[in-house]
Amino acid sequence: MSKVRVLKNAHNGKVILERVRLCDNFWTRFRGLQLVTHLPDNEGLLFVTNSESRANTTIHMLFMFFSIGVVWLDASGKVVDKCFAKPWRPAYAPKSPAQYFLEAKPGILEKVKIGDVLKFDEAAA
């Protein structure tokens, strides 16, 4: 199974990000975007946790060199929170429990709104 997905709005099928890399194990979640110097506008990371939680989906921005947009989703894929995250800040937590969170360029924040339902389709090879 591919670790790359296409992020779409579940209601209208509109592509939000062309390439979303799954971070579904300890190492990929730990590494995230730390020490990365560039992220293309059409790419992001999807962090996967085992259950809905505020604590397990809290992020830090230490060792980050650029600002990002963060979108938190519940188990059904519904956007429960989003924020603009600045480098070297200690913590950002969702307002509601989430099971997934997406990190991408800040432009992602203009493409989704709280309440949207997102889906992640397997990317074409």
Secondary structure, 3 states (H helix, E strand, C coil): CCCEEEEEECCCCCEEEEEEEEECCHHHHHHCCCCCCCCCCCEEEEEEEEEEECHHHCECCCCCCCCEEEEEECCCCEEEEEEEECCCCCCECCCCCEEEEEEECCCHHHHCCCCCEEEEEECCC
